[in-house]
Structures are given as C-alpha cells and as structure tokens.
Amino acid sequence: MPKLIVDAKVIGQKVLTTDIRQIDLWAPQLAKIAVPGQFVNVEVSRQVAPLLRRPLGIADLNREQGTITLIYRIIGDATKILAEACSGDLINIIGPLGKGFDLKAKKPLIVGGGLGLAPLVYLAKSFCPSPVDILIGGRTEKEVFWRLLFEDLCQGVSVTTDDGSYGTKGNVLALLPQMIEANNYDCIYVCGPEPMMKAVAKFADQAAIPCQISLEKYMACGLGGCLSCSCGGIGKRLKVCTDGPVFWSKEVTEW
C-alpha cells in the first residue's frame, strides 16, 4: 500500500475529557486508502522541537468527505502543541502506515481499554451492519466514556471498571469468560494496556479463538528504519510499525 506525505487541513477539535482530544483532518488521498488498524505519523511542529513525529491510530474516516479522525491524549509538549491547532491549520502527516486488522470475522468481539480504544472505533464501524460486540475496560467511570462512541456501532456494549463505578466491577476478565460462553465468537480483537492484552490473548488461546492484538510502542521513524519499536516474534524480531501494529497474538513471543 502506498505511503503518502500530505498537509492535512484541520477541520476542528473536540474535547472528549480533560486530557483527551479528537482532531478531524481533511486528507482525501489518505482517507481513500486507509484501513482499520493503520496509523499516521504526525508532525506537530515545524520548528526545531519537538523533532520527532507522533504516531496516532486512525480512529475513523469518511471516504466520501475525505476526512480522517485521530484521538490523542495530552501528555507532553508535542501533544500540547497539537491541541492548539485550529480549524484551517495545516498539519503534515505520513500515512497510512502499518498493517491493519483482518476483517474476515463473522462474529467478532472487540476488547479495549484506555487510548487503545481509539483505533477500535474505526474497526467496529468497518463491521457494520454485521453484529459486533465490544467489551470496554477502565479504572473508573470517567475512563469508560468511550462507550458513547460505540453505542451506534456495536450490537452489545459491555463495560467493566476496577472500582465498580460503572458496569461490572473488575477488569475485562470479569466478563470475558461468560461473554465467550454465551456467544459463538470467531475472532477477538484487542487493543489497550499491555497487561490487559496479554490476559485477553491468553484466554482467547485457551478458548481456541483466533485473536488479533494491536501493539503500541514508542517509534522514531514509523517506517521500519530505526528499530526502536521492535518486539519478539517466532524466530525473528518484528517491527511494530511495518510488520504490525496489528498481529495475530501467536505471532508475538515477547511484547
């Protein structure tokens, strides 16, 4: 798949929580070819610093309107600069990058937590109108606001919180076994905190259900040259930016 370098026009930004933002960009060439699970590398400043681009998963897109949506957390200087972007500003991005999700499942279950839920929005949308269930995990009710983004995309939305402030008390494993027992899922897709992904992948393996994971790693180039995002695979090192970020869980031996 070709990689594009484009100046995307900011359409607007939306405040989702105190530190999470949604930015919508007009990038018609990129919107035509991007698939669920891919990401873009964003140049947040054309000044000397921050020097490196920031990888952000594609949370949604509209091919007809030529737009893509990114969701990010403000955690450092780079994302603070990105949060200051206004409608009409141009942001240079490289993409679409990486390998996306396999979409052959007929009865999918999506599992996510934290900012790992961002690329899962586009994934859920891609299965429509086929029925898809999602299991969302978070520490508190505030962290599972994501459920609102999935209500119109998923047949079933289940939620767990560590403190029990919303949904079922506990982590996603508090609901996952009974959900699998009650449904004939043929693939599980998971993205989020690493311990959660490992636990879900292990349970999926025990249940003999194929599982795809979307890994998040620090990246410098995003193009496979710097090796900063490598992880262990069967008999070789894998580059998250080019071999992934989506892998079948059995492909990865060292996260």
ROLO-406931 format. One record per residue (C-alpha): x, y, z; residue number from 1. Coordinates in steps of 0.1 Angstrom, whole numbers, plus 5000, padded with zeros to 4 digits. Example, Ala and Ser with C-alpha at 12.3 -4.5 7.8 and 13.67 -1.06 7.14 Angstrom:
// ROLO-406931
+------+-------+------+-----+
! east ! north !   up !   n !
+------+-------+------+-----+
! 5123 !  4955 ! 5078 !   1 !
! 5137 !  4989 ! 5071 !   2 !
+------+-------+------+-----+
// end
This chain:
// ROLO-406931
+------+-------+------+-----+
! east ! north !   up !   n !
+------+-------+------+-----+
! 5000 !  5000 ! 5000 !   1 !
! 5014 !  5035 ! 4991 !   2 !
! 5025 !  5059 ! 5018 !   3 !
! 5016 !  5095 ! 5014 !   4 !
! 5031 !  5127 ! 5028 !   5 !
! 5003 !  5153 ! 5029 !   6 !
! 4995 !  5186 ! 5045 !   7 !
! 4962 !  5178 ! 5061 !   8 !
! 4938 !  5206 ! 5069 !   9 !
! 4924 !  5208 ! 5104 !  10 !
! 4886 !  5208 ! 5104 !  11 !
! 4882 !  5211 ! 5141 !  12 !
! 4890 !  5196 ! 5175 !  13 !
! 4866 !  5182 ! 5201 !  14 !
! 4872 !  5179 ! 5239 !  15 !
! 4864 !  5144 ! 5250 !  16 !
! 4878 !  5146 ! 5285 !  17 !
! 4901 !  5169 ! 5304 !  18 !
! 4931 !  5154 ! 5287 !  19 !
! 4918 !  5136 ! 5256 !  20 !
! 4911 !  5153 ! 5223 !  21 !
! 4896 !  5144 ! 5189 !  22 !
! 4910 !  5161 ! 5159 !  23 !
! 4894 !  5159 ! 5125 !  24 !
! 4915 !  5164 ! 5094 !  25 !
! 4908 !  5168 ! 5057 !  26 !
! 4931 !  5144 ! 5039 !  27 !
! 4912 !  5130 ! 5009 !  28 !
! 4940 !  5110 ! 4994 !  29 !
! 4948 !  5092 ! 5027 !  30 !
! 4911 !  5087 ! 5035 !  31 !
! 4907 !  5068 ! 5003 !  32 !
! 4931 !  5040 ! 5012 !  33 !
! 4935 !  5037 ! 5049 !  34 !
! 4922 !  5006 ! 5066 !  35 !
! 4913 !  4998 ! 5103 !  36 !
! 4943 !  4993 ! 5125 !  37 !
! 4967 !  5016 ! 5105 !  38 !
! 4982 !  5048 ! 5118 !  39 !
! 4997 !  5081 ! 5107 !  40 !
! 5029 !  5099 ! 5118 !  41 !
! 5020 !  5134 ! 5127 !  42 !
! 5044 !  5164 ! 5126 !  43 !
! 5031 !  5185 ! 5154 !  44 !
! 5056 !  5214 ! 5149 !  45 !
! 5077 !  5227 ! 5120 !  46 !
! 5101 !  5243 ! 5145 !  47 !
! 5133 !  5226 ! 5158 !  48 !
! 5115 !  5208 ! 5186 !  49 !
! 5097 !  5185 ! 5191 !  50 !
! 5118 !  5169 ! 5164 !  51 !
! 5101 !  5135 ! 5161 !  52 !
! 5067 !  5129 ! 5146 !  53 !
! 5040 !  5113 ! 5168 !  54 !
! 5022 !  5080 ! 5157 !  55 !
! 4985 !  5082 ! 5161 !  56 !
! 4960 !  5055 ! 5152 !  57 !
! 4932 !  5063 ! 5128 !  58 !
! 4901 !  5064 ! 5149 !  59 !
! 4877 !  5070 ! 5120 !  60 !
! 4874 !  5082 ! 5085 !  61 !
! 4849 !  5093 ! 5059 !  62 !
! 4859 !  5084 ! 5023 !  63 !
! 4832 !  5105 ! 5007 !  64 !
! 4841 !  5136 ! 5026 !  65 !
! 4879 !  5129 ! 5026 !  66 !
! 4883 !  5132 ! 5063 !  67 !
! 4902 !  5112 ! 5090 !  68 !
! 4898 !  5114 ! 5127 !  69 !
! 4925 !  5110 ! 5153 !  70 !
! 4921 !  5107 ! 5191 !  71 !
! 4950 !  5115 ! 5214 !  72 !
! 4959 !  5122 ! 5250 !  73 !
! 4977 !  5154 ! 5260 !  74 !
! 5008 !  5141 ! 5279 !  75 !
! 5037 !  5162 ! 5267 !  76 !
! 5049 !  5192 ! 5248 !  77 !
! 5041 !  5176 ! 5214 !  78 !
! 5005 !  5168 ! 5222 !  79 !
! 5001 !  5202 ! 5239 !  80 !
! 5012 !  5218 ! 5206 !  81 !
! 4988 !  5196 ! 5187 !  82 !
! 4959 !  5206 ! 5210 !  83 !
! 4965 !  5242 ! 5200 !  84 !
! 4958 !  5235 ! 5163 !  85 !
! 4928 !  5255 ! 5150 !  86 !
! 4905 !  5250 ! 5120 !  87 !
! 4922 !  5258 ! 5088 !  88 !
! 4957 !  5250 ! 5101 !  89 !
! 4978 !  5225 ! 5081 !  90 !
! 4994 !  5195 ! 5098 !  91 !
! 5019 !  5174 ! 5079 !  92 !
! 5012 !  5137 ! 5082 !  93 !
! 5027 !  5105 ! 5067 !  94 !
! 5004 !  5075 ! 5062 !  95 !
! 4987 !  5053 ! 5061 !  96 !
! 5013 !  5032 ! 5080 !  97 !
! 5014 !  4996 ! 5092 !  98 !
! 4993 !  4966 ! 5088 !  99 !
! 4956 !  4967 ! 5096 ! 100 !
! 4931 !  4942 ! 5111 ! 101 !
! 4919 !  4911 ! 5094 ! 102 !
! 4882 !  4918 ! 5087 ! 103 !
! 4870 !  4883 ! 5078 ! 104 !
! 4853 !  4875 ! 5111 ! 105 !
! 4816 !  4869 ! 5110 ! 106 !
! 4810 !  4871 ! 5148 ! 107 !
! 4837 !  4895 ! 5162 ! 108 !
! 4843 !  4906 ! 5198 ! 109 !
! 4863 !  4938 ! 5203 ! 110 !
! 4881 !  4943 ! 5237 ! 111 !
! 4898 !  4976 ! 5246 ! 112 !
! 4909 !  4999 ! 5273 ! 113 !
! 4924 !  5033 ! 5276 ! 114 !
! 4935 !  5051 ! 5244 ! 115 !
! 4938 !  5017 ! 5228 ! 116 !
! 4901 !  5021 ! 5221 ! 117 !
! 4908 !  5048 ! 5195 ! 118 !
! 4916 !  5026 ! 5165 ! 119 !
! 4888 !  5002 ! 5176 ! 120 !
! 4862 !  5028 ! 5167 ! 121 !
! 4871 !  5025 ! 5130 ! 122 !
! 4873 !  4987 ! 5134 ! 123 !
! 4838 !  4985 ! 5148 ! 124 !
! 4825 !  5008 ! 5121 ! 125 !
! 4840 !  4986 ! 5094 ! 126 !
! 4820 !  4956 ! 5105 ! 127 !
! 4786 !  4974 ! 5103 ! 128 !
! 4759 !  4963 ! 5096 ! 129 !
! 4772 !  4929 ! 5108 ! 130 !
! 4767 !  4925 ! 5145 ! 131 !
! 4797 !  4932 ! 5167 ! 132 !
! 4801 !  4932 ! 5205 ! 133 !
! 4826 !  4953 ! 5224 ! 134 !
! 4840 !  4949 ! 5260 ! 135 !
! 4854 !  4981 ! 5274 ! 136 !
! 4876 !  4982 ! 5305 ! 137 !
! 4887 !  5012 ! 5326 ! 138 !
! 4897 !  5021 ! 5361 ! 139 !
! 4868 !  5044 ! 5368 ! 140 !
! 4835 !  5056 ! 5351 ! 141 !
! 4854 !  5087 ! 5338 ! 142 !
! 4877 !  5064 ! 5318 ! 143 !
! 4849 !  5045 ! 5300 ! 144 !
! 4834 !  5075 ! 5283 ! 145 !
! 4843 !  5055 ! 5252 ! 146 !
! 4811 !  5036 ! 5254 ! 147 !
! 4793 !  5066 ! 5239 ! 148 !
! 4814 !  5063 ! 5208 ! 149 !
! 4804 !  5027 ! 5203 ! 150 !
! 4767 !  5027 ! 5211 ! 151 !
! 4756 !  5032 ! 5175 ! 152 !
! 4783 !  5009 ! 5161 ! 153 !
! 4780 !  4978 ! 5182 ! 154 !
! 4752 !  4953 ! 5189 ! 155 !
! 4764 !  4949 ! 5225 ! 156 !
! 4784 !  4973 ! 5247 ! 157 !
! 4797 !  4958 ! 5279 ! 158 !
! 4818 !  4977 ! 5305 ! 159 !
! 4840 !  4969 ! 5335 ! 160 !
! 4856 !  4993 ! 5359 ! 161 !
! 4882 !  4985 ! 5385 ! 162 !
! 4863 !  5004 ! 5412 ! 163 !
! 4828 !  4993 ! 5401 ! 164 !
! 4817 !  5029 ! 5395 ! 165 !
! 4802 !  5018 ! 5361 ! 166 !
! 4793 !  4985 ! 5347 ! 167 !
! 4808 !  4953 ! 5362 ! 168 !
! 4834 !  4957 ! 5389 ! 169 !
! 4868 !  4943 ! 5380 ! 170 !
! 4889 !  4941 ! 5348 ! 171 !
! 4877 !  4928 ! 5314 ! 172 !
! 4883 !  4892 ! 5326 ! 173 !
! 4854 !  4897 ! 5349 ! 174 !
! 4831 !  4895 ! 5319 ! 175 !
! 4851 !  4879 ! 5291 ! 176 !
! 4846 !  4842 ! 5301 ! 177 !
! 4808 !  4844 ! 5302 ! 178 !
! 4806 !  4865 ! 5271 ! 179 !
! 4826 !  4839 ! 5252 ! 180 !
! 4805 !  4811 ! 5267 ! 181 !
! 4773 !  4828 ! 5256 ! 182 !
! 4784 !  4837 ! 5221 ! 183 !
! 4800 !  4820 ! 5192 ! 184 !
! 4828 !  4845 ! 5186 ! 185 !
! 4851 !  4836 ! 5157 ! 186 !
! 4877 !  4863 ! 5164 ! 187 !
! 4887 !  4886 ! 5192 ! 188 !
! 4903 !  4920 ! 5185 ! 189 !
! 4921 !  4937 ! 5214 ! 190 !
! 4940 !  4970 ! 5219 ! 191 !
! 4949 !  4987 ! 5252 ! 192 !
! 4972 !  4984 ! 5281 ! 193 !
! 4998 !  4956 ! 5277 ! 194 !
! 4987 !  4935 ! 5307 ! 195 !
! 4951 !  4935 ! 5295 ! 196 !
! 4961 !  4925 ! 5260 ! 197 !
! 4983 !  4896 ! 5273 ! 198 !
! 4955 !  4884 ! 5296 ! 199 !
! 4929 !  4885 ! 5268 ! 200 !
! 4952 !  4868 ! 5243 ! 201 !
! 4960 !  4841 ! 5268 ! 202 !
! 4923 !  4835 ! 5274 ! 203 !
! 4915 !  4835 ! 5237 ! 204 !
! 4942 !  4809 ! 5231 ! 205 !
! 4927 !  4787 ! 5259 ! 206 !
! 4893 !  4791 ! 5243 ! 207 !
! 4907 !  4783 ! 5208 ! 208 !
! 4895 !  4816 ! 5194 ! 209 !
! 4918 !  4835 ! 5170 ! 210 !
! 4930 !  4868 ! 5185 ! 211 !
! 4944 !  4899 ! 5169 ! 212 !
! 4963 !  4924 ! 5190 ! 213 !
! 4973 !  4960 ! 5181 ! 214 !
! 5006 !  4969 ! 5198 ! 215 !
! 5016 !  5003 ! 5210 ! 216 !
! 5053 !  5011 ! 5210 ! 217 !
! 5075 !  5042 ! 5211 ! 218 !
! 5085 !  5050 ! 5175 ! 219 !
! 5111 !  5073 ! 5160 ! 220 !
! 5106 !  5069 ! 5122 ! 221 !
! 5075 !  5048 ! 5119 ! 222 !
! 5089 !  5034 ! 5086 ! 223 !
! 5109 !  5004 ! 5098 ! 224 !
! 5143 !  5021 ! 5098 ! 225 !
! 5152 !  5028 ! 5134 ! 226 !
! 5142 !  4995 ! 5150 ! 227 !
! 5131 !  5014 ! 5182 ! 228 !
! 5096 !  4997 ! 5181 ! 229 !
! 5108 !  4961 ! 5177 ! 230 !
! 5093 !  4931 ! 5196 ! 231 !
! 5099 !  4894 ! 5197 ! 232 !
! 5084 !  4871 ! 5171 ! 233 !
! 5088 !  4834 ! 5162 ! 234 !
! 5124 !  4831 ! 5151 ! 235 !
! 5129 !  4868 ! 5144 ! 236 !
! 5124 !  4904 ! 5156 ! 237 !
! 5092 !  4921 ! 5145 ! 238 !
! 5089 !  4958 ! 5137 ! 239 !
! 5056 !  4971 ! 5152 ! 240 !
! 5055 !  5000 ! 5127 ! 241 !
! 5057 !  4979 ! 5095 ! 242 !
! 5051 !  4942 ! 5105 ! 243 !
! 5022 !  4955 ! 5127 ! 244 !
! 5009 !  4973 ! 5146 ! 245 !
! 4983 !  4945 ! 5143 ! 246 !
! 4995 !  4909 ! 5148 ! 247 !
! 4979 !  4876 ! 5154 ! 248 !
! 4986 !  4870 ! 5191 ! 249 !
! 5005 !  4838 ! 5184 ! 250 !
! 5029 !  4857 ! 5162 ! 251 !
! 5043 !  4877 ! 5191 ! 252 !
! 5065 !  4859 ! 5217 ! 253 !
! 5080 !  4890 ! 5235 ! 254 !
! 5059 !  4921 ! 5240 ! 255 !
+------+-------+------+-----+
// end
